[in-house]
Amino acid sequence: MKTFVLAVFVVYLTLCKGEIVPGTNDDSEENWVQRLYRDKMKGYQKPSRPVRIHSHNTTLRLALALNSVDLDDENQEMSVNAWTIMSWVDEFLRWVPADYMSIERLHFDDDDIWMPDITIYNSADGADVHPFDRVPVLADYKGTVYWFPPTHMKVHCDLDLTRWPSDQHQCTIRMGSWSHHGEEIDIQIMRVNGTDGVMKTNLEKNNRWELIGVEATRSLTSLEGHDPYVEVNFAFTLKRQASTHASYVTQATLALVVVVLASYFLPLNAFLSRLLMHLFALASLIACYYTLFAQLPTNGGPVPVVVRYFSGTIILTTISLLSTILLTARSCSSCGSPSASSTASGLGSRLAGAVSSTRVLRNVMPQTSTQPYSHLETELALDEEEGVVGRPVPPRTTTIPPAAEEVKEAGVEFSMVRKVTNFLLLLLFTIAYVVDYVVLRSVAV
């Protein structure tokens, strides 16, 4: 059957080029073609089904030879360009080849003979648009008619973008007779090229959508009070070519997550650096989020997992930013701590001692009160009497009060708590980001 159909298809294309066309007078064979054409058209009734007994049905065999398949996810429409292969038996187009110089095949115009009223039930172009181009039909001496019209079909599809950009969709083309039920026209699926109803030999490659498979099935639609109608359903399974979208989503997000986690390795007093790294990652994620929305078709269906992932990542980054502010902002207030004040007061005491022990510096330094150096001059006078002026002063031992010691120990404990908290936050956000990223990879790739 496969070889026969392909052979008929080749003969059909050959005859379309003008090798045997009725209506010309190039040679004697053409005269016989005209005679055969006139004989078959004499008394032919086009509106009636081509059967001599009205109770007999007409068996129509149907198949598709695909040329291109595309899916418009914005308008949720699938477009298919193909050759529709139809075959049926016309009992009024039979002849004996010996009576017509062994002519076995002849072309007829589609306006001259009966044609099946096959239409697309779920067409997006409406019922007024005829999907088949007007081309001649090929008939052989046994009455078998072959018709291969170029066909443009557009149907609606219900798209589910949950797994965008690695989504996969199924769209169905429903074809059948518009006015004849199954007792009059019995539609069967033709087997061509080793498959039932579909030939993909001439299918063009689509860079956006990959055709996973096409399945042709035959079904009956019953209406109350009427015989069942026969229809053939062609189910197309298409998968999006998502390499570019997947790289954009996964790689950009991974880089920003690494920036957020790297900020936890900075010193705790690097408040500004941590803040800037979080703000940069958060702003970039929001920009990617809106860019993603611009690429997504607005079909009002379920929310894609990628959008949920971006929302979760933005929320995690925001929580990480707030945690960083609460954790590191304490470092900026350490300059007013008791330990810092005691250090500053000790430094001031040493400076005052140095000034008072040197006459030149004491004379140069301005006096801010009536008796600024009274206690210092008393000490210098005593030293001069003892003759020890200029000798090195022995170091004085300072005694740290118990309150300052407790403050110092409390500061050390607080610093350890902050370091442990920083590590726990790093561990927590790392786990959260890894789980989020694994979910994204399973969807986007």
ABEGO torsion letter per residue (X at the ends): XAAAAAAAAAAAAAAAAGABBBGBAABAAAAAAAAAAAAAABGBBAABBBBABAABBBBBBBBBBBABBBBBAAAGBBBBBBBBBBBBBBAAABBBAAAAGGBABBBBBAAABBBBBBBBAABAAEAABBABBBBBBBBBAAGBBBBBBBBBBBBBBBBBAAAOAABBBBBBBBBBBAABBAAABBBBBBBBGGBBGBBAAABBBBAABBBABBBBBBBBBBBBGBBBBBBBBBBBBBBBBAAAAAAAAAAAAAAAAAAAAAAAABBAABAAAAAAAAAAAAAAAAAAAAAAAAABBBAGBBBBAAAAAAAAAAAAAAAAAAAAAAAAAAAAAAAABAAAAAAAAAAAAAAAAAAAABAAAAAABBBABABAAAAAAAAAAAAAAAGABGBBBBBBBBBBBAAAAAAAAAAAAAAAAAAAAAAAAAAAAAAAAAAAAAAAAAAAX
